[in-house]
Amino acid sequence: MIKYILMRMLWAVIVLIGILTTTFIFLKLQPITVPNDLNQKAVWLLKQENLGYMTSIVIEKANEPEQADAVARAEHDPKAYTVYQDRERTVLYVYRSVPILVQYFRWVNNVVFHFDWGTSVSMKINQPVTEILNSGISYSFKINIFVMILEIPLGLALGIFSAIKKDTIFDNISQILIMVFISLPSFVVISLLMKWLGSDLGWVPFMWPSGDSTASTQARGYIIPVLSMTIGSIAGLARAVRAELAEGLTSDYVLLARTKGLTKRQAIFRHALRNSLLPIIPGLLFSFVGLISGSAIIEMIYGIPGAGSLMLQALQRQDYNVIMYDTAFYGFIGLVCGIFMDISYGFIDPRIKMGASNG
């Protein structure tokens, strides 16, 4: 078991390195976006040189034709980034990117040994991307943890009760509601909640409250995004539980348990439910990844400065360093949840031996 976990962790690291390497190369092949403000541009270019991603030369503008030609060529070179460092515009700094492979190894060195993921070029210019995203990641985690806290007990309870009461009025009504809530896109649900709870009734903030709001206002700000994500999650989990448990209740081992004297409740909870939850519970761990990645639209609509909305903004504004750090976050969460999902099978059913040989 320990050997299997170590191997899974090793492969997770390899996969994450592959994801980040591929993303880095493709982003570096794109045109570089630099700040528009001249002062911010100068600071950003100097930062790139200090990180080892660019080299610079200095051209002192004078009356010599050679220097004038060098300035003209540099200013019209699409692969060069120029900035004047004095008000008289007599000293021109010319920056050029080093080869992508050299940039990659220097980027790895900066990330591994200094945890320096670079700075933003458009969202919050020249601010480290770790500072931008760390607060956003905390918002995304809190929202999705609240969703999981509501989804698991309510979804399990609804699915179990629907399976036990299969083909009754309660089951038929619940299945109709489940299909409706599964079919409704999350952005439609949050739009309805914003209008109903936020605008019409005024019970909760219509948009995500600002940082200087009161503690109660900030707490109520979680209600709309959590509800909009929980409704569909509960419906999906309830449908899966009902399908698995309804099939389990008609299995031979449940009928055998009843013939041996077990009550219906004992046969359900000791045998049918345990076997039915085997393929469902590990999936709950991985559903956390789906919630985080799927919350980007919710965060964008409600104005939440979470990791998902920041990722969308970074894609729109071509802020590549933010994209890299956000990709690392999503990749790490997905791989860790995948490892826990595999391990959980052995805890749920001791008959499953993870990493055991076929012989």
N, C-alpha and C positions, 0 to 999 in steps of 0.2 A: 504493500500500500504506500509506504513512504517513498519507495523507488518510483512508483507510478506518479506520485505527486511531484517529485523532483523533476521527472521527465516532462510532465505537463508544464511546470513552471519554466523549464528551459525552452520548450517549444513556444511558450507564450512570449518570452523575451525575444526569441528569433523572429516571430511573426510581427511583434511590435516594431522591431528594428526595420523589418522589411516594409511595413506600412509607412513609417516615418521617412525612410530612405526614398521610397517611390514618390511620396508627397513632396519631399524637399526638391528632388530633381525636376519634377513637373512644374513646381512653382518657380524654380530658378530659370526655367526655360521661357517663362512668361516675361513680358516687359516689366521693368522695375518701376514701381510707383514711388515718387519722391515727394516730400512736402512742398507745397506751393510757396509758402512764406520763405523769403531768402534767408533770414536768420535761422529758422527752423531747419531749412535745407542744409545750411552749413554745419549745424550741430549734428544732423543725421548722417551726413557724408563723413564727417570726422569719426563718428561712432563706428560706421562701417569699416573705416580704415583701421581703427584700433582693434576691431574684432578680427581683422584679417581677411575681410571679404572684398576689399578694394585696395588699390594702390593709387598714389597721387603724385603729380609733378607740379611744380610751380613755374609759372611763366610771368616774368616781370615785363609788363607792357612798356615798350619804349619806341623810339623812332626808327630802330633798325627794322628793315623789311623782313628779316628772318623771323623776328619775334612777332611782328604783326601777322605774318602768314600763319605762324603756329597758333596764335590766338584765334584766328578765323577758322582754321581747321578744327580746333578743339570745340569751338562753339557750334559748329555745324556737324560734328561727328555724332551720329545717333547712339553710339556705344559709349560716349563720354558724358560725364556729368560735371558741369562747370559751375563755379561760384567765385565771386570776387570777395576778398577778405578785407578790403578797405573801401572807404567812401569815394576815393578818387578813381576807382576802377583801374588801378595800375598793376595790381597783383592778382593774377588769375590762378586759381587752384583747379586742376583737372584730375578727376577721379575716373578710374576704369575698374571694372569688375575683374577679379582673378578667375581662372578656370573653375568650372562648377565642381570638379572633383576636389580641388584644393579648398574651395569654400565648404564642401561637405565635411571634410576631415577637421577643419577648423571649427565648424559648427558643432560637431560631435564633441570636440575638446571643450568648447565653451559650455555646452549643456551638461556634460558628465562631470567635469571638474569644477565648474563655477556656477552651474545651474542658471546660466545666462541664455535666455531664449530670444534675446534681442528686444528691440523697442518698436512701438507702433509708429506707422508713417501716416495714418489718416484718421484713425478713430480718436486717439488721444496722443498727439504727436510727441515723439521722443520719450514717452513714458514706458517703462518696462512692461512687457505683455503679461508677466506674472502678476503684477499688481492689478492690471486691468481685469484679468480673468479669475483670480482667486476669489474675489468677492462674488463674482457671477456664479462660480461653481458652487459656492455655499448656498446661494438662493436656489439653484436647481436641485441640489441635494435635499434641502429642507422640503421643498414642494413635493418631490417624488417620494420621500420617506412618509410624508403625511398621506399620500395617495396609497402607498402600500399598506399602511396601517388600517385604512378604511377598506381597501379592496379585498384583502385576504379573508378577514372574518365574515364580511357581508357576502362576498362572492361564494365562499364555501357554504355558508348557511343557506343561501338561496338555491344553490345547485343541489345540495343534499335534500332539502325539503321538496324541491320540484321532482327529483328522482323518486323519492318515497311516495309522493302524491301524483305519480305519473298518470296522465290522461284525465285528471280531475279538472274542475273549473279553475282552481288556483294554478295548476300547471299550464293550462292553455293560455290563461291571461299573462302569466309570467313569461312564457315563451314569446308571446307577441311583443311585450315590452322589451324583452331582451333583444329581439331582432331589430326593433326600432332604434334602441340606443346604440347597438353595434353599427347600424347603418349610418347614423348621424355623424358627420365629421366633427372633430373636436372644435374647429373654429366656428362652426354653427352653434354648438352648445354654449361656448363661452360668449358668443355674441348675444344669445338669448339671455344668459345669466347677467351679463353686464347691463342689458336694458331693463330686465325685470328686477333683479336684486339691487343693482347699483343706481339706475336712473329713475325707475318708477317708484320703488319702495324706499330707496335711500338707506338700506340696512348696511351696506358695505360700500367701500370706495369704488367709484365707477372705473378708475384706473389705478395702477399700482402707486401706492402712496410714496411720497418723497422721503428722503432720509431724515428730515427734520420734523416729521409727523410724530404724533404721540404714539406710545407703545400699543395702546388699544387699536388705534387706526392701522398701524402696521400689521398687527395680528389679524385684524379683519380683512386686510388685503390678501391674505392667503386663501380666503374662503372661495372666491370665484374660480381661480385657476385650479385649486385642488378638486372642487366639485366637477368642473368641466372635464378633468382627466379621469376622475374616479368613476363617473357614470358608465363610460364605455368599458373601463377595465373590469368593473364588477359584472357587467353583462357578459363579457367574454369569458371570465373565469366561471361564472355560474353555468354557462352553456357547456363548457368543457367538463365540469364536475357532473352535471346531470347526465351527459352522454356516457361517461365512463361508469358512473354508479348505476345507471339504469341497466346497462349491459351486465354489470356485476351481479345485480340482484337476481337475474335469471340464470346465473351460472350453476353448474352442477355442485360445486363445493358449498354454495350457500344452501341449496336444497338438502345436501347431505347434513349440513350443520343443523338445519331445522329438524330433520328426522332423528338426530341424536339428542334432541331435547332442548336445544337452545331456543330462546325466545326470538321473535322477529327483530327486536332491538339489538339483542346480542349478536345475531347473525349479521346484521347490517354493520355495526360498528366494529366488531372484532375481525370480520373477514372481508365483507364486500367493500367497505369504505377504505380499508387499509390498502387493498390491492388496487382499487380504483384511483387512489391518490398517487400511486407510484409514478405514473408518467406526467402528473400534473405539478406536484410540488417542486421538482427540480426546474420545471419551466418557469415557476414564479421568480426564481433567482434571475433568470435571463430576461424576464419581462421588465425587470428594473432598468436594463439597458434600453429596451424599447421605449420605456416611459421617458427616460432622460433625452434620448434622441428625438422622440416625438413631441417633446414639450417646447421645441424651438418656436413653432407657430403660435402656441399659447403664450409664450413669453413675449413674442413680438407684438401680438394683438393687445395684450394687457399692459405692455410697457415694462415688463420685468427685466432688469439687467442681468439675466441669467446667462449660463454658458451657451445655451442654444441660440438665443437672440443675438449674442455677441458674435457667434459663428456666422450667422446670416449677414450681419453688418460687415464683418470682415471680408466675406465673399463679395459683397456688393462694392466695397471700397478698395478691394484688392490689397488688404492689409495682411501680407503673407506670414509675418511672424506670429500674428494672432491666430491665423489658420493652423500653423504648425503646432502651437501649444494646445489649441483646442482639439486637434486631431489626436495628439498624444493622450489627452484626458479621456476622450471617448474610446480610443483603442485600449487603454489600460483598463478602464471599467469593464469593457466588453470581454476582454481576455480573463480578467479575474473572476467575473461572474461565470464564465464558461468553465473554469477550473472548479469552482464551488459547485456548479451544477453537476459535473461528473462525479465529484466526491460524494455529493448528497445521495446518490443512488445506493451506495453501500450502507449508509446510515439508515435509510428508509427500509431497505430490504437486505438483511445480513447475508442472504444467499448470493448476492451479487458481489463478486470479488474483483475489484478494479485492478487491472494490470496482471491478472492471473494468467498463466499459460494455458493453452488449449488442451494440453495433455493431462 
